């Protein structure tokens, strides 16, 4: 069991060296894009929810 665990961690370490990590600038840009996208989607869902909630009483009359 210990040999398998050591092998696993050695393989993980080897694979982590192959990872292409983003630069700080790339990470910042990606984070800003995600935050803006989430905000736009939240506003869209809020508007749709508001419109549908106002339409339901009219439709159910």
PQR file of N, CA, C, O and H, with PARSE charges and radii, in Angstrom:
ATOM      1  N   UNK A   1       0.820  -1.192   0.000 -0.4000 1.5000
ATOM      2  CA  UNK A   1       0.000   0.000   0.000 -0.0000 2.0000
ATOM      3  C   UNK A   1       0.866   1.259   0.000  0.5500 1.7000
ATOM      4  O   UNK A   1       0.557   2.230  -0.690 -0.5500 1.4000
ATOM      5  N   UNK A   2       1.946   1.239   0.771 -0.4000 1.5000
ATOM      6  CA  UNK A   2       2.832   2.401   0.834 -0.0000 2.0000
ATOM      7  C   UNK A   2       3.527   2.603  -0.510  0.5500 1.7000
ATOM      8  O   UNK A   2       3.716   3.741  -0.941 -0.5500 1.4000
ATOM      9  H   UNK A   2       2.197   0.450   1.332  0.4000 1.0000
ATOM     10  N   UNK A   3       3.903   1.526  -1.169 -0.4000 1.5000
ATOM     11  CA  UNK A   3       4.560   1.640  -2.476 -0.0000 2.0000
ATOM     12  C   UNK A   3       3.618   2.265  -3.495  0.5500 1.7000
ATOM     13  O   UNK A   3       4.027   3.103  -4.298 -0.5500 1.4000
ATOM     14  H   UNK A   3       3.749   0.602  -0.819  0.4000 1.0000
ATOM     15  N   UNK A   4       2.358   1.853  -3.459 -0.4000 1.5000
ATOM     16  CA  UNK A   4       1.381   2.416  -4.392 -0.0000 2.0000
ATOM     17  C   UNK A   4       1.165   3.895  -4.134  0.5500 1.7000
ATOM     18  O   UNK A   4       1.021   4.681  -5.071 -0.5500 1.4000
ATOM     19  H   UNK A   4       2.026   1.171  -2.807  0.4000 1.0000
ATOM     20  N   UNK A   5       1.142   4.273  -2.866 -0.4000 1.5000
ATOM     21  CA  UNK A   5       0.961   5.677  -2.508 -0.0000 2.0000
ATOM     22  C   UNK A   5       2.145   6.508  -2.978  0.5500 1.7000
ATOM     23  O   UNK A   5       1.957   7.594  -3.526 -0.5500 1.4000
ATOM     24  H   UNK A   5       1.258   3.634  -2.106  0.4000 1.0000
ATOM     25  N   UNK A   6       3.347   6.021  -2.774 -0.4000 1.5000
ATOM     26  CA  UNK A   6       4.541   6.735  -3.229 -0.0000 2.0000
ATOM     27  C   UNK A   6       4.546   6.849  -4.746  0.5500 1.7000
ATOM     28  O   UNK A   6       4.873   7.901  -5.295 -0.5500 1.4000
ATOM     29  H   UNK A   6       3.500   5.139  -2.329  0.4000 1.0000
ATOM     30  N   UNK A   7       4.184   5.763  -5.423 -0.4000 1.5000
ATOM     31  CA  UNK A   7       4.121   5.784  -6.885 -0.0000 2.0000
ATOM     32  C   UNK A   7       3.115   6.824  -7.354  0.5500 1.7000
ATOM     33  O   UNK A   7       3.383   7.586  -8.283 -0.5500 1.4000
ATOM     34  H   UNK A   7       3.918   4.908  -4.977  0.4000 1.0000
ATOM     35  N   UNK A   8       1.956   6.850  -6.705 -0.4000 1.5000
ATOM     36  CA  UNK A   8       0.927   7.814  -7.062 -0.0000 2.0000
ATOM     37  C   UNK A   8       1.453   9.243  -6.938  0.5500 1.7000
ATOM     38  O   UNK A   8       1.317  10.036  -7.870 -0.5500 1.4000
ATOM     39  H   UNK A   8       1.738   6.231  -5.951  0.4000 1.0000
ATOM     40  N   UNK A   9       2.050   9.576  -5.799 -0.4000 1.5000
ATOM     41  CA  UNK A   9       2.565  10.928  -5.593 -0.0000 2.0000
ATOM     42  C   UNK A   9       3.699  11.269  -6.553  0.5500 1.7000
ATOM     43  O   UNK A   9       3.811  12.418  -6.980 -0.5500 1.4000
ATOM     44  H   UNK A   9       2.161   8.932  -5.042  0.4000 1.0000
ATOM     45  N   UNK A  10       4.525  10.319  -6.894 -0.4000 1.5000
ATOM     46  CA  UNK A  10       5.585  10.564  -7.876 -0.0000 2.0000
ATOM     47  C   UNK A  10       4.996  10.852  -9.250  0.5500 1.7000
ATOM     48  O   UNK A  10       5.477  11.726  -9.971 -0.5500 1.4000
ATOM     49  H   UNK A  10       4.434   9.386  -6.547  0.4000 1.0000
ATOM     50  N   UNK A  11       3.945  10.108  -9.608 -0.4000 1.5000
ATOM     51  CA  UNK A  11       3.302  10.349 -10.895 -0.0000 2.0000
ATOM     52  C   UNK A  11       2.602  11.709 -10.914  0.5500 1.7000
ATOM     53  O   UNK A  11       2.637  12.418 -11.920 -0.5500 1.4000
ATOM     54  H   UNK A  11       3.554   9.398  -9.023  0.4000 1.0000
ATOM     55  N   UNK A  12       1.977  12.062  -9.813 -0.4000 1.5000
ATOM     56  CA  UNK A  12       1.332  13.371  -9.715 -0.0000 2.0000
ATOM     57  C   UNK A  12       2.364  14.478  -9.867  0.5500 1.7000
ATOM     58  O   UNK A  12       2.138  15.447 -10.592 -0.5500 1.4000
ATOM     59  H   UNK A  12       1.948  11.486  -8.996  0.4000 1.0000
ATOM     60  N   UNK A  13       3.474  14.340  -9.198 -0.4000 1.5000
ATOM     61  CA  UNK A  13       4.534  15.345  -9.273 -0.0000 2.0000
ATOM     62  C   UNK A  13       5.046  15.458 -10.706  0.5500 1.7000
ATOM     63  O   UNK A  13       5.286  16.562 -11.196 -0.5500 1.4000
ATOM     64  H   UNK A  13       3.657  13.553  -8.609  0.4000 1.0000
ATOM     65  N   UNK A  14       5.211  14.345 -11.365 -0.4000 1.5000
ATOM     66  CA  UNK A  14       5.682  14.340 -12.750 -0.0000 2.0000
ATOM     67  C   UNK A  14       4.683  15.043 -13.664  0.5500 1.7000
ATOM     68  O   UNK A  14       5.077  15.835 -14.520 -0.5500 1.4000
ATOM     69  H   UNK A  14       5.016  13.448 -10.967  0.4000 1.0000
ATOM     70  N   UNK A  15       3.400  14.759 -13.487 -0.4000 1.5000
ATOM     71  CA  UNK A  15       2.376  15.380 -14.326 -0.0000 2.0000
ATOM     72  C   UNK A  15       2.236  16.870 -14.043  0.5500 1.7000
ATOM     73  O   UNK A  15       1.984  17.650 -14.962 -0.5500 1.4000
ATOM     74  H   UNK A  15       3.080  14.116 -12.791  0.4000 1.0000
ATOM     75  N   UNK A  16       2.394  17.274 -12.797 -0.4000 1.5000
ATOM     76  CA  UNK A  16       2.272  18.688 -12.450 -0.0000 2.0000
ATOM     77  C   UNK A  16       3.375  19.528 -13.087  0.5500 1.7000
ATOM     78  O   UNK A  16       3.188  20.722 -13.325 -0.5500 1.4000
ATOM     79  H   UNK A  16       2.598  16.641 -12.051  0.4000 1.0000
ATOM     80  N   UNK A  17       4.505  18.922 -13.361 -0.4000 1.5000
ATOM     81  CA  UNK A  17       5.593  19.639 -14.032 -0.0000 2.0000
ATOM     82  C   UNK A  17       5.258  19.915 -15.491  0.5500 1.7000
ATOM     83  O   UNK A  17       5.826  20.823 -16.097 -0.5500 1.4000
ATOM     84  H   UNK A  17       4.658  17.952 -13.168  0.4000 1.0000
ATOM     85  N   UNK A  18       4.342  19.139 -16.056 -0.4000 1.5000
ATOM     86  CA  UNK A  18       3.957  19.292 -17.455 -0.0000 2.0000
ATOM     87  C   UNK A  18       2.855  20.337 -17.654  0.5500 1.7000
ATOM     88  O   UNK A  18       2.565  20.737 -18.782 -0.5500 1.4000
ATOM     89  H   UNK A  18       3.880  18.401 -15.564  0.4000 1.0000
ATOM     90  N   UNK A  19       2.254  20.768 -16.563 -0.4000 1.5000
ATOM     91  CA  UNK A  19       1.129  21.699 -16.652 -0.0000 2.0000
ATOM     92  C   UNK A  19       1.609  23.063 -17.106  0.5500 1.7000
ATOM     93  O   UNK A  19       2.642  23.557 -16.653 -0.5500 1.4000
ATOM     94  H   UNK A  19       2.490  20.444 -15.647  0.4000 1.0000
ATOM     95  N   UNK A  20       0.838  23.669 -18.014 -0.4000 1.5000
ATOM     96  CA  UNK A  20       1.137  25.022 -18.470 -0.0000 2.0000
ATOM     97  C   UNK A  20       0.320  25.990 -17.611  0.5500 1.7000
ATOM     98  O   UNK A  20      -0.879  26.164 -17.832 -0.5500 1.4000
ATOM     99  H   UNK A  20      -0.001  23.268 -18.382  0.4000 1.0000
ATOM    100  N   UNK A  21       0.973  26.618 -16.633 -0.4000 1.5000
ATOM    101  CA  UNK A  21       0.280  27.498 -15.716 -0.0000 2.0000
ATOM    102  C   UNK A  21       0.100  28.878 -16.337  0.5500 1.7000
ATOM    103  O   UNK A  21       1.007  29.364 -17.013 -0.5500 1.4000
ATOM    104  H   UNK A  21       1.947  26.476 -16.453  0.4000 1.0000
ATOM    105  N   UNK A  22      -1.054  29.525 -16.125 -0.4000 1.5000
ATOM    106  CA  UNK A  22      -1.267  30.865 -16.677 -0.0000 2.0000
ATOM    107  C   UNK A  22      -0.439  31.904 -15.925  0.5500 1.7000
ATOM    108  O   UNK A  22      -0.102  31.736 -14.753 -0.5500 1.4000
ATOM    109  H   UNK A  22      -1.791  29.130 -15.576  0.4000 1.0000
ATOM    110  N   UNK A  23      -0.127  32.975 -16.637 -0.4000 1.5000
ATOM    111  CA  UNK A  23       0.564  34.079 -15.985 -0.0000 2.0000
ATOM    112  C   UNK A  23      -0.435  34.839 -15.113  0.5500 1.7000
ATOM    113  O   UNK A  23      -1.643  34.627 -15.208 -0.5500 1.4000
ATOM    114  H   UNK A  23      -0.402  33.112 -17.589  0.4000 1.0000
ATOM    115  N   UNK A  24       0.073  35.708 -14.282 -0.4000 1.5000
ATOM    116  CA  UNK A  24      -0.804  36.484 -13.395 -0.0000 2.0000
ATOM    117  C   UNK A  24      -1.765  37.349 -14.216  0.5500 1.7000
ATOM    118  O   UNK A  24      -2.936  37.491 -13.863 -0.5500 1.4000
ATOM    119  H   UNK A  24       1.055  35.881 -14.204  0.4000 1.0000
ATOM    120  N   UNK A  25      -1.267  37.922 -15.307 -0.4000 1.5000
ATOM    121  CA  UNK A  25      -2.100  38.776 -16.160 -0.0000 2.0000
ATOM    122  C   UNK A  25      -3.212  37.962 -16.821  0.5500 1.7000
ATOM    123  O   UNK A  25      -4.361  38.401 -16.862 -0.5500 1.4000
ATOM    124  H   UNK A  25      -0.316  37.807 -15.594  0.4000 1.0000
ATOM    125  N   UNK A  26      -2.877  36.785 -17.337 -0.4000 1.5000
ATOM    126  CA  UNK A  26      -3.877  35.920 -17.960 -0.0000 2.0000
ATOM    127  C   UNK A  26      -4.950  35.512 -16.954  0.5500 1.7000
ATOM    128  O   UNK A  26      -6.139  35.486 -17.272 -0.5500 1.4000
ATOM    129  H   UNK A  26      -1.944  36.429 -17.304  0.4000 1.0000
ATOM    130  N   UNK A  27      -4.522  35.200 -15.761 -0.4000 1.5000
ATOM    131  CA  UNK A  27      -5.455  34.794 -14.713 -0.0000 2.0000
ATOM    132  C   UNK A  27      -6.376  35.944 -14.329  0.5500 1.7000
ATOM    133  O   UNK A  27      -7.573  35.742 -14.126 -0.5500 1.4000
ATOM    134  H   UNK A  27      -3.556  35.221 -15.503  0.4000 1.0000
ATOM    135  N   UNK A  28      -5.824  37.144 -14.230 -0.4000 1.5000
ATOM    136  CA  UNK A  28      -6.624  38.322 -13.898 -0.0000 2.0000
ATOM    137  C   UNK A  28      -7.643  38.598 -14.990  0.5500 1.7000
ATOM    138  O   UNK A  28      -8.809  38.859 -14.694 -0.5500 1.4000
ATOM    139  H   UNK A  28      -4.852  37.308 -14.395  0.4000 1.0000
ATOM    140  N   UNK A  29      -7.219  38.545 -16.258 -0.4000 1.5000
ATOM    141  CA  UNK A  29      -8.130  38.789 -17.379 -0.0000 2.0000
ATOM    142  C   UNK A  29      -9.250  37.747 -17.403  0.5500 1.7000
ATOM    143  O   UNK A  29     -10.414  38.094 -17.603 -0.5500 1.4000
ATOM    144  H   UNK A  29      -6.272  38.333 -16.498  0.4000 1.0000
ATOM    145  N   UNK A  30      -8.912  36.504 -17.204 -0.4000 1.5000
ATOM    146  CA  UNK A  30      -9.919  35.443 -17.207 -0.0000 2.0000
ATOM    147  C   UNK A  30     -10.911  35.632 -16.064  0.5500 1.7000
ATOM    148  O   UNK A  30     -12.111  35.423 -16.239 -0.5500 1.4000
ATOM    149  H   UNK A  30      -7.967  36.222 -17.041  0.4000 1.0000
ATOM    150  N   UNK A  31     -10.416  36.022 -14.909 -0.4000 1.5000
ATOM    151  CA  UNK A  31     -11.287  36.233 -13.755 -0.0000 2.0000
ATOM    152  C   UNK A  31     -12.267  37.370 -14.016  0.5500 1.7000
ATOM    153  O   UNK A  31     -13.448  37.263 -13.688 -0.5500 1.4000
ATOM    154  H   UNK A  31      -9.441  36.191 -14.766  0.4000 1.0000
ATOM    155  N   UNK A  32     -11.780  38.454 -14.603 -0.4000 1.5000
ATOM    156  CA  UNK A  32     -12.647  39.594 -14.909 -0.0000 2.0000
ATOM    157  C   UNK A  32     -13.713  39.178 -15.919  0.5500 1.7000
ATOM    158  O   UNK A  32     -14.881  39.534 -15.765 -0.5500 1.4000
ATOM    159  H   UNK A  32     -10.820  38.541 -14.870  0.4000 1.0000
ATOM    160  N   UNK A  33     -13.331  38.439 -16.936 -0.4000 1.5000
ATOM    161  CA  UNK A  33     -14.289  37.986 -17.951 -0.0000 2.0000
ATOM    162  C   UNK A  33     -15.365  37.105 -17.316  0.5500 1.7000
ATOM    163  O   UNK A  33     -16.549  37.251 -17.621 -0.5500 1.4000
ATOM    164  H   UNK A  33     -12.382  38.149 -17.062  0.4000 1.0000
ATOM    165  N   UNK A  34     -14.958  36.199 -16.441 -0.4000 1.5000
ATOM    166  CA  UNK A  34     -15.928  35.320 -15.775 -0.0000 2.0000
ATOM    167  C   UNK A  34     -16.864  36.136 -14.899  0.5500 1.7000
ATOM    168  O   UNK A  34     -18.070  35.891 -14.897 -0.5500 1.4000
ATOM    169  H   UNK A  34     -13.997  36.080 -16.193  0.4000 1.0000
ATOM    170  N   UNK A  35     -16.340  37.095 -14.160 -0.4000 1.5000
ATOM    171  CA  UNK A  35     -17.185  37.898 -13.278 -0.0000 2.0000
ATOM    172  C   UNK A  35     -18.190  38.721 -14.073  0.5500 1.7000
ATOM    173  O   UNK A  35     -19.350  38.830 -13.675 -0.5500 1.4000
ATOM    174  H   UNK A  35     -15.360  37.294 -14.162  0.4000 1.0000
ATOM    175  N   UNK A  36     -17.761  39.301 -15.187 -0.4000 1.5000
ATOM    176  CA  UNK A  36     -18.673  40.071 -16.037 -0.0000 2.0000
ATOM    177  C   UNK A  36     -19.742  39.154 -16.632  0.5500 1.7000
ATOM    178  O   UNK A  36     -20.918  39.514 -16.677 -0.5500 1.4000
ATOM    179  H   UNK A  36     -16.819  39.212 -15.510  0.4000 1.0000
ATOM    180  N   UNK A  37     -19.334  37.983 -17.084 -0.4000 1.5000
ATOM    181  CA  UNK A  37     -20.287  37.028 -17.658 -0.0000 2.0000
ATOM    182  C   UNK A  37     -21.334  36.611 -16.630  0.5500 1.7000
ATOM    183  O   UNK A  37     -22.520  36.531 -16.948 -0.5500 1.4000
ATOM    184  H   UNK A  37     -18.379  37.691 -17.048  0.4000 1.0000
ATOM    185  N   UNK A  38     -20.905  36.348 -15.417 -0.4000 1.5000
ATOM    186  CA  UNK A  38     -21.833  35.952 -14.358 -0.0000 2.0000
ATOM    187  C   UNK A  38     -22.797  37.094 -14.043  0.5500 1.7000
ATOM    188  O   UNK A  38     -23.988  36.858 -13.843 -0.5500 1.4000
ATOM    189  H   UNK A  38     -19.942  36.412 -15.159  0.4000 1.0000
ATOM    190  N   UNK A  39     -22.298  38.315 -13.997 -0.4000 1.5000
ATOM    191  CA  UNK A  39     -23.152  39.466 -13.714 -0.0000 2.0000
ATOM    192  C   UNK A  39     -24.195  39.653 -14.813  0.5500 1.7000
ATOM    193  O   UNK A  39     -25.366  39.895 -14.520 -0.5500 1.4000
ATOM    194  H   UNK A  39     -21.330  38.506 -14.160  0.4000 1.0000
ATOM    195  N   UNK A  40     -23.780  39.543 -16.074 -0.4000 1.5000
ATOM    196  CA  UNK A  40     -24.712  39.689 -17.196 -0.0000 2.0000
ATOM    197  C   UNK A  40     -25.773  38.591 -17.151  0.5500 1.7000
ATOM    198  O   UNK A  40     -26.958  38.860 -17.348 -0.5500 1.4000
ATOM    199  H   UNK A  40     -22.828  39.347 -16.312  0.4000 1.0000
ATOM    200  N   UNK A  41     -25.352  37.374 -16.897 -0.4000 1.5000
ATOM    201  CA  UNK A  41     -26.292  36.264 -16.815 -0.0000 2.0000
ATOM    202  C   UNK A  41     -27.265  36.450 -15.646  0.5500 1.7000
ATOM    203  O   UNK A  41     -28.451  36.151 -15.779 -0.5500 1.4000
ATOM    204  H   UNK A  41     -24.389  37.155 -16.737  0.4000 1.0000
ATOM    205  N   UNK A  42     -26.779  36.935 -14.519 -0.4000 1.5000
ATOM    206  CA  UNK A  42     -27.640  37.171 -13.361 -0.0000 2.0000
ATOM    207  C   UNK A  42     -28.688  38.237 -13.671  0.5500 1.7000
ATOM    208  O   UNK A  42     -29.849  38.090 -13.292 -0.5500 1.4000
ATOM    209  H   UNK A  42     -25.815  37.178 -14.411  0.4000 1.0000
ATOM    210  N   UNK A  43     -28.289  39.306 -14.356 -0.4000 1.5000
ATOM    211  CA  UNK A  43     -29.244  40.355 -14.729 -0.0000 2.0000
ATOM    212  C   UNK A  43     -30.273  39.789 -15.703  0.5500 1.7000
ATOM    213  O   UNK A  43     -31.467  40.057 -15.566 -0.5500 1.4000
ATOM    214  H   UNK A  43     -27.345  39.426 -14.664  0.4000 1.0000
ATOM    215  N   UNK A  44     -29.829  39.020 -16.674 -0.4000 1.5000
ATOM    216  CA  UNK A  44     -30.743  38.424 -17.655 -0.0000 2.0000
ATOM    217  C   UNK A  44     -31.767  37.525 -16.959  0.5500 1.7000
ATOM    218  O   UNK A  44     -32.967  37.636 -17.212 -0.5500 1.4000
ATOM    219  H   UNK A  44     -28.859  38.802 -16.786  0.4000 1.0000
ATOM    220  N   UNK A  45     -31.300  36.653 -16.098 -0.4000 1.5000
ATOM    221  CA  UNK A  45     -32.211  35.751 -15.386 -0.0000 2.0000
ATOM    222  C   UNK A  45     -33.160  36.548 -14.489  0.5500 1.7000
ATOM    223  O   UNK A  45     -34.339  36.209 -14.382 -0.5500 1.4000
ATOM    224  H   UNK A  45     -30.325  36.563 -15.892  0.4000 1.0000
ATOM    225  N   UNK A  46     -32.663  37.589 -13.854 -0.4000 1.5000
ATOM    226  CA  UNK A  46     -33.518  38.436 -13.025 -0.0000 2.0000
ATOM    227  C   UNK A  46     -34.609  39.110 -13.830  0.5500 1.7000
ATOM    228  O   UNK A  46     -35.758  39.167 -13.393 -0.5500 1.4000
ATOM    229  H   UNK A  46     -31.706  37.864 -13.942  0.4000 1.0000
ATOM    230  N   UNK A  47     -34.262  39.623 -15.009 -0.4000 1.5000
ATOM    231  CA  UNK A  47     -35.259  40.287 -15.866 -0.0000 2.0000
ATOM    232  C   UNK A  47     -36.294  39.275 -16.356  0.5500 1.7000
ATOM    233  O   UNK A  47     -37.493  39.554 -16.325 -0.5500 1.4000
ATOM    234  H   UNK A  47     -33.329  39.577 -15.364  0.4000 1.0000
ATOM    235  N   UNK A  48     -35.853  38.126 -16.797 -0.4000 1.5000
ATOM    236  CA  UNK A  48     -36.785  37.093 -17.262 -0.0000 2.0000
ATOM    237  C   UNK A  48     -37.705  36.662 -16.120  0.5500 1.7000
ATOM    238  O   UNK A  48     -38.908  36.506 -16.324 -0.5500 1.4000
ATOM    239  H   UNK A  48     -34.880  37.899 -16.822  0.4000 1.0000
ATOM    240  N   UNK A  49     -37.162  36.472 -14.943 -0.4000 1.5000
ATOM    241  CA  UNK A  49     -37.962  36.086 -13.788 -0.0000 2.0000
ATOM    242  C   UNK A  49     -38.999  37.160 -13.465  0.5500 1.7000
ATOM    243  O   UNK A  49     -40.160  36.851 -13.201 -0.5500 1.4000
ATOM    244  H   UNK A  49     -36.184  36.599 -14.776  0.4000 1.0000
ATOM    245  N   UNK A  50     -38.576  38.411 -13.489 -0.4000 1.5000
ATOM    246  CA  UNK A  50     -39.495  39.512 -13.205 -0.0000 2.0000
ATOM    247  C   UNK A  50     -40.626  39.552 -14.221  0.5500 1.7000
ATOM    248  O   UNK A  50     -41.792  39.666 -13.842 -0.5500 1.4000
ATOM    249  H   UNK A  50     -37.632  38.662 -13.704  0.4000 1.0000
ATOM    250  N   UNK A  51     -40.302  39.462 -15.500 -0.4000 1.5000
ATOM    251  CA  UNK A  51     -41.312  39.502 -16.563 -0.0000 2.0000
ATOM    252  C   UNK A  51     -42.276  38.323 -16.433  0.5500 1.7000
ATOM    253  O   UNK A  51     -43.490  38.506 -16.513 -0.5500 1.4000
ATOM    254  H   UNK A  51     -39.355  39.370 -15.808  0.4000 1.0000
ATOM    255  N   UNK A  52     -41.748  37.124 -16.235 -0.4000 1.5000
ATOM    256  CA  UNK A  52     -42.616  35.954 -16.118 -0.0000 2.0000
ATOM    257  C   UNK A  52     -43.497  36.024 -14.876  0.5500 1.7000
ATOM    258  O   UNK A  52     -44.657  35.613 -14.916 -0.5500 1.4000
ATOM    259  H   UNK A  52     -40.761  36.976 -16.171  0.4000 1.0000
ATOM    260  N   UNK A  53     -42.962  36.536 -13.782 -0.4000 1.5000
ATOM    261  CA  UNK A  53     -43.770  36.631 -12.565 -0.0000 2.0000
ATOM    262  C   UNK A  53     -44.890  37.645 -12.733  0.5500 1.7000
ATOM    263  O   UNK A  53     -45.937  37.503 -12.102 -0.5500 1.4000
ATOM    264  H   UNK A  53     -42.020  36.870 -13.749  0.4000 1.0000
ATOM    265  N   UNK A  54     -44.703  38.649 -13.554 -0.4000 1.5000
ATOM    266  CA  UNK A  54     -45.771  39.630 -13.827 -0.0000 2.0000
ATOM    267  C   UNK A  54     -46.776  39.068 -14.834  0.5500 1.7000
ATOM    268  O   UNK A  54     -47.942  39.463 -14.823 -0.5500 1.4000
ATOM    269  H   UNK A  54     -43.852  38.764 -14.067  0.4000 1.0000
ATOM    270  N   UNK A  55     -46.348  38.164 -15.692 -0.4000 1.5000
ATOM    271  CA  UNK A  55     -47.241  37.613 -16.721 -0.0000 2.0000
ATOM    272  C   UNK A  55     -48.146  36.503 -16.185  0.5500 1.7000
ATOM    273  O   UNK A  55     -49.258  36.329 -16.685 -0.5500 1.4000
ATOM    274  H   UNK A  55     -45.401  37.843 -15.701  0.4000 1.0000
ATOM    275  N   UNK A  56     -47.705  35.765 -15.200 -0.4000 1.5000
ATOM    276  CA  UNK A  56     -48.471  34.622 -14.706 -0.0000 2.0000
ATOM    277  C   UNK A  56     -49.864  35.037 -14.203  0.5500 1.7000
ATOM    278  O   UNK A  56     -50.844  34.392 -14.576 -0.5500 1.4000
ATOM    279  H   UNK A  56     -46.802  35.906 -14.794  0.4000 1.0000
ATOM    280  N   UNK A  57     -49.992  36.067 -13.385 -0.4000 1.5000
ATOM    281  CA  UNK A  57     -51.348  36.450 -12.956 -0.0000 2.0000
ATOM    282  C   UNK A  57     -52.249  36.854 -14.134  0.5500 1.7000
ATOM    283  O   UNK A  57     -53.449  36.579 -14.108 -0.5500 1.4000
ATOM    284  H   UNK A  57     -49.196  36.591 -13.082  0.4000 1.0000
ATOM    285  N   UNK A  58     -51.693  37.493 -15.150 -0.4000 1.5000
ATOM    286  CA  UNK A  58     -52.463  37.899 -16.305 -0.0000 2.0000
ATOM    287  C   UNK A  58     -52.940  36.678 -17.086  0.5500 1.7000
ATOM    288  O   UNK A  58     -54.082  36.639 -17.545 -0.5500 1.4000
ATOM    289  H   UNK A  58     -50.718  37.716 -15.170  0.4000 1.0000
ATOM    290  N   UNK A  59     -52.078  35.693 -17.236 -0.4000 1.5000
ATOM    291  CA  UNK A  59     -52.418  34.491 -17.992 -0.0000 2.0000
ATOM    292  C   UNK A  59     -53.435  33.634 -17.226  0.5500 1.7000
ATOM    293  O   UNK A  59     -54.290  33.007 -17.852 -0.5500 1.4000
ATOM    294  H   UNK A  59     -51.151  35.724 -16.863  0.4000 1.0000
ATOM    295  N   UNK A  60     -53.367  33.594 -15.910 -0.4000 1.5000
ATOM    296  CA  UNK A  60     -54.219  32.732 -15.110 -0.0000 2.0000
ATOM    297  C   UNK A  60     -55.616  33.334 -14.859  0.5500 1.7000
ATOM    298  O   UNK A  60     -56.451  32.660 -14.255 -0.5500 1.4000
ATOM    299  H   UNK A  60     -52.673  34.103 -15.402  0.4000 1.0000
ATOM    300  N   UNK A  61     -55.897  34.540 -15.284 -0.4000 1.5000
ATOM    301  CA  UNK A  61     -57.212  35.154 -15.073 -0.0000 2.0000
ATOM    302  C   UNK A  61     -58.265  34.502 -15.883  0.5500 1.7000
ATOM    303  O   UNK A  61     -59.428  34.900 -15.820 -0.5500 1.4000
ATOM    304  H   UNK A  61     -55.220  35.088 -15.775  0.4000 1.0000
TER
END
